[in-house]
Amino acid sequence: MCGEVSMDAAKIIENALNEGRKYLMEHEAKSICQQYGMSVTRFKVAKDLNEALKYAKEIGYPVVFKIVSPDIIHKS
């Protein structure tokens, strides 16, 4: 797939650009990496606490919660 951009990856990048961003959120970058066969840590994006707890049970403990916000780009 060298030189080709997957449709899903292109859509993720296009959405970021349409939102005026010059960067990808962590989950977006991980999704693109997965599309090209790279191993990434398991992840889910939750919209509320109940969804986060549900995903934590699915993924298995221990888990790490990180905020997804255009106002907080870098997280350690």
PyMOL commands that set and color helices and strands:
alter all, ss='L'
color gray80, all
select helices_A, chain A and resi 7-18+26-35+49-59
alter helices_A, ss='H'
color red, helices_A
deselect
rebuild
show_as cartoon
